[in-house]
């Protein structure tokens, strides 16, 4: 197990280095002096504003999550949810996808921090994921339609990726809502895990957990008005995130049409969602710069805008998320110690 863990860390490190090398290759291809010249003109006030907008996007996610938890009859502290959202950004950035992968971890740690049953916490993050997917697919369909009408290259490739994500979303919903199929898949995964660890799993408990989880999802199904509110919050989050990127370009004195920024942002995520390098590092940056160039944004401007955006959404987010994960683990350990002390006395 120790060798396997070391191999995984080494593989992730190699992928991370590869992502960095891709970024450096792009910089040198465009011209390092041109990029430095644009970078030196960055307005620190506007860039700081972009960072605070990023924090507002996280607050929007916290409000939505807190609302979902309240719908199902529980409550959670704002500060704990904020830490978990930050932690989620960290996990998303170190896994081979830009906007996914953190849900099970957020659900697990929320269950530990707030003493909420895991099937409840997991159902809330699944609903979050489905809402985000619905809004994302809607927004990207508008962008792809624009690309098709204007004869922009690679539009057909984007359609294929969009259709693949749609199929995966529908398949996920189908699996989640069919008890037997979900049980078979989870059982196969747990048996595979058992081969590589000493941990054993009770089939009856797994079956009960799946049933409880599906009941939680069905509870949300009967709360259409509340889900509409959550959908609006999801849309707000996407708009704020796009606006952050727009402000970054304003900070380097480039006033691109808002649609150009939105289209590039969404297309980069469309590619970045597919498993590639950790957090889409390198691959997403390449797509963003290429798409900006196709939409007539000068390459040096596109490169600097992308680098500044990724500085906030990747590097700062990863750092803050790693700190948040450390704080969460300390809090859980303190809670466990407190519980053990109470039991002994």
Secondary structure, DSSP 8 states (H G I E B T S, - for coil): -HHHHHHHHHHHHHHHHHHHHHHHHHHHHH-HHHHHHHHTT--HHHHHHHHHHHHHHHHHHHHHHHHHHHHTT----HHHHHHHHHHHHHHHHHTTSSS-S-HHHHHHHHHHHHT--HHHHHHHHHHHHHHHHHHHHHHHHHHHHHHHHTT-TTHHHHHHHHHHHHHHHHHHHHHHH-HHHHHHHHHHHHHHHHHHSS----HHHHHHHHHHHHHHHHHHHT-HHHHHHHHHHHHHHHHHHHHHHHHHHHHTT----HHHHHHHHHHHHHHHTSS-SGGGTTHHHHHHHHHHHHTT--HHHHHHHHHHHHIIIIIIHHHHHHHHHHHHHHHHHHHHHHHHHHHH-
